Amino acid sequence: MGPISKSCILVGGYSQPPKETAANFTYNILSCQLLVNKQTHCIVRSHFNTISSLTSDFLNDMLTGVNFDEPLDGICDEIQAHLHLAITNSVIHALRNAQERYKQIEMPL
């Protein structure tokens, strides 16, 4: 195992994008994958299966360093303020879904 796979957990979440959007036609599901450090609980890297890599890169920049063990209200407000796309609410829902899954994990050391 490499240093990232030893120190991090990969967790994912998903949501349904709005009908009549490119994300819905292309993927049917909006998913996110988050690499979270096991000790700090901070997001190290993220990826969203958006149509544009620019959107995923932008979200990665916003989410890097966020403590995933704390409430997401602050970062969700930031996403609402800076991401003006038809899928914005789906992004937030996928992120919350991933956090629910993360909280169910017994954290290996």
Short mmCIF file of the C-alpha atoms (twelve columns), coordinates in Angstrom:
data_MODEL
# 
_entry.id   MODEL 
# 
loop_
_atom_site.group_PDB 
_atom_site.id 
_atom_site.type_symbol 
_atom_site.label_atom_id 
_atom_site.label_alt_id 
_atom_site.label_comp_id 
_atom_site.label_asym_id 
_atom_site.label_seq_id 
_atom_site.Cartn_x 
_atom_site.Cartn_y 
_atom_site.Cartn_z 
_atom_site.pdbx_PDB_model_num 
ATOM 1   C CA . MET A 1   0.000   0.000  0.000   1 
ATOM 2   C CA . GLY A 2   1.163   3.505  -0.811  1 
ATOM 3   C CA . PRO A 3   1.193   6.408  1.628   1 
ATOM 4   C CA . ILE A 4   -2.160  7.821  0.464   1 
ATOM 5   C CA . SER A 5   -4.012  4.509  0.726   1 
ATOM 6   C CA . LYS A 6   -2.544  3.970  4.204   1 
ATOM 7   C CA . SER A 7   -3.478  7.393  5.540   1 
ATOM 8   C CA . CYS A 8   -6.814  8.008  3.800   1 
ATOM 9   C CA . ILE A 9   -10.254 6.575  3.198   1 
ATOM 10  C CA . LEU A 10  -12.068 6.887  -0.119  1 
ATOM 11  C CA . VAL A 11  -15.775 7.532  0.367   1 
ATOM 12  C CA . GLY A 12  -18.487 8.339  -2.134  1 
ATOM 13  C CA . GLY A 13  -21.923 9.835  -2.330  1 
ATOM 14  C CA . TYR A 14  -24.507 10.335 -5.013  1 
ATOM 15  C CA . SER A 15  -27.636 12.238 -5.928  1 
ATOM 16  C CA . GLN A 16  -30.101 12.552 -8.767  1 
ATOM 17  C CA . PRO A 17  -29.376 15.553 -10.998 1 
ATOM 18  C CA . PRO A 18  -32.358 17.611 -12.138 1 
ATOM 19  C CA . LYS A 19  -34.258 16.367 -15.157 1 
ATOM 20  C CA . GLU A 20  -33.466 18.031 -18.467 1 
ATOM 21  C CA . THR A 21  -29.839 18.710 -17.516 1 
ATOM 22  C CA . ALA A 22  -26.762 17.438 -19.324 1 
ATOM 23  C CA . ALA A 23  -25.681 15.619 -16.143 1 
ATOM 24  C CA . ASN A 24  -28.946 13.692 -16.059 1 
ATOM 25  C CA . PHE A 25  -28.835 12.800 -19.757 1 
ATOM 26  C CA . THR A 26  -25.190 11.731 -19.567 1 
ATOM 27  C CA . TYR A 27  -24.890 10.002 -16.182 1 
ATOM 28  C CA . ASN A 28  -28.351 9.747  -14.560 1 
ATOM 29  C CA . ILE A 29  -26.505 9.982  -11.229 1 
ATOM 30  C CA . LEU A 30  -24.225 12.692 -9.906  1 
ATOM 31  C CA . SER A 31  -21.519 11.052 -7.838  1 
ATOM 32  C CA . CYS A 32  -18.684 12.337 -5.733  1 
ATOM 33  C CA . GLN A 33  -15.614 10.583 -4.440  1 
ATOM 34  C CA . LEU A 34  -13.714 12.059 -1.525  1 
ATOM 35  C CA . LEU A 35  -10.285 11.108 -0.264  1 
ATOM 36  C CA . VAL A 36  -10.374 11.808 3.493   1 
ATOM 37  C CA . ASN A 37  -7.393  11.671 5.849   1 
ATOM 38  C CA . LYS A 38  -8.135  9.167  8.645   1 
ATOM 39  C CA . GLN A 39  -6.421  11.174 11.378  1 
ATOM 40  C CA . THR A 40  -7.377  14.769 10.530  1 
ATOM 41  C CA . HIS A 41  -10.727 13.903 8.890   1 
ATOM 42  C CA . CYS A 42  -9.918  16.541 6.264   1 
ATOM 43  C CA . ILE A 43  -10.677 16.133 2.568   1 
ATOM 44  C CA . VAL A 44  -7.417  15.615 0.697   1 
ATOM 45  C CA . ARG A 45  -8.913  15.412 -2.794  1 
ATOM 46  C CA . SER A 46  -12.342 15.155 -4.393  1 
ATOM 47  C CA . HIS A 47  -13.849 14.268 -7.731  1 
ATOM 48  C CA . PHE A 48  -17.369 14.763 -9.101  1 
ATOM 49  C CA . ASN A 49  -18.565 13.115 -12.323 1 
ATOM 50  C CA . THR A 50  -19.607 16.395 -13.872 1 
ATOM 51  C CA . ILE A 51  -19.756 17.078 -17.594 1 
ATOM 52  C CA . SER A 52  -16.946 19.610 -17.336 1 
ATOM 53  C CA . SER A 53  -13.658 18.852 -15.619 1 
ATOM 54  C CA . LEU A 54  -13.584 22.553 -14.718 1 
ATOM 55  C CA . THR A 55  -16.579 22.023 -12.413 1 
ATOM 56  C CA . SER A 56  -14.972 19.040 -10.709 1 
ATOM 57  C CA . ASP A 57  -11.654 20.901 -10.370 1 
ATOM 58  C CA . PHE A 58  -13.440 23.937 -8.916  1 
ATOM 59  C CA . LEU A 59  -15.232 21.772 -6.358  1 
ATOM 60  C CA . ASN A 60  -11.984 19.983 -5.513  1 
ATOM 61  C CA . ASP A 61  -10.383 23.357 -4.798  1 
ATOM 62  C CA . MET A 62  -13.314 24.380 -2.570  1 
ATOM 63  C CA . LEU A 63  -13.418 21.095 -0.645  1 
ATOM 64  C CA . THR A 64  -9.714  20.446 -0.091  1 
ATOM 65  C CA . GLY A 65  -8.979  20.915 3.610   1 
ATOM 66  C CA . VAL A 66  -12.613 20.787 4.767   1 
ATOM 67  C CA . ASN A 67  -13.003 18.744 7.966   1 
ATOM 68  C CA . PHE A 68  -15.461 16.043 6.928   1 
ATOM 69  C CA . ASP A 69  -16.190 15.132 10.555  1 
ATOM 70  C CA . GLU A 70  -17.834 18.529 11.189  1 
ATOM 71  C CA . PRO A 71  -21.193 19.880 9.972   1 
ATOM 72  C CA . LEU A 72  -21.190 20.832 6.285   1 
ATOM 73  C CA . ASP A 73  -23.359 23.939 6.589   1 
ATOM 74  C CA . GLY A 74  -20.473 26.360 6.030   1 
ATOM 75  C CA . ILE A 75  -19.088 24.678 2.925   1 
ATOM 76  C CA . CYS A 76  -22.605 24.135 1.558   1 
ATOM 77  C CA . ASP A 77  -23.224 27.881 1.911   1 
ATOM 78  C CA . GLU A 78  -19.936 28.506 0.053   1 
ATOM 79  C CA . ILE A 79  -20.971 26.103 -2.712  1 
ATOM 80  C CA . GLN A 80  -24.343 27.894 -3.023  1 
ATOM 81  C CA . ALA A 81  -22.550 31.252 -3.191  1 
ATOM 82  C CA . HIS A 82  -19.933 30.255 -5.784  1 
ATOM 83  C CA . LEU A 83  -21.442 27.473 -7.910  1 
ATOM 84  C CA . HIS A 84  -24.289 28.735 -10.077 1 
ATOM 85  C CA . LEU A 85  -25.263 25.653 -12.060 1 
ATOM 86  C CA . ALA A 86  -28.417 23.599 -12.482 1 
ATOM 87  C CA . ILE A 87  -26.706 20.816 -10.504 1 
ATOM 88  C CA . THR A 88  -25.689 22.896 -7.454  1 
ATOM 89  C CA . ASN A 89  -28.271 21.332 -5.124  1 
ATOM 90  C CA . SER A 90  -27.359 17.872 -6.438  1 
ATOM 91  C CA . VAL A 91  -23.704 18.520 -5.613  1 
ATOM 92  C CA . ILE A 92  -24.654 19.445 -2.043  1 
ATOM 93  C CA . HIS A 93  -26.913 16.404 -1.717  1 
ATOM 94  C CA . ALA A 94  -24.132 14.080 -2.963  1 
ATOM 95  C CA . LEU A 95  -21.699 15.651 -0.508  1 
ATOM 96  C CA . ARG A 96  -24.131 15.169 2.405   1 
ATOM 97  C CA . ASN A 97  -24.763 11.588 1.257   1 
ATOM 98  C CA . ALA A 98  -21.011 10.909 1.306   1 
ATOM 99  C CA . GLN A 99  -20.744 12.378 4.805   1 
ATOM 100 C CA . GLU A 100 -23.536 10.100 6.055   1 
ATOM 101 C CA . ARG A 101 -21.630 7.115  4.668   1 
ATOM 102 C CA . TYR A 102 -18.370 8.412  6.198   1 
ATOM 103 C CA . LYS A 103 -19.927 8.672  9.662   1 
ATOM 104 C CA . GLN A 104 -20.953 4.997  9.472   1 
ATOM 105 C CA . ILE A 105 -17.366 3.818  8.941   1 
ATOM 106 C CA . GLU A 106 -15.406 2.386  11.830  1 
ATOM 107 C CA . MET A 107 -12.191 4.264  11.259  1 
ATOM 108 C CA . PRO A 108 -9.224  1.913  10.841  1 
ATOM 109 C CA . LEU A 109 -5.925  3.344  12.017  1 
# 
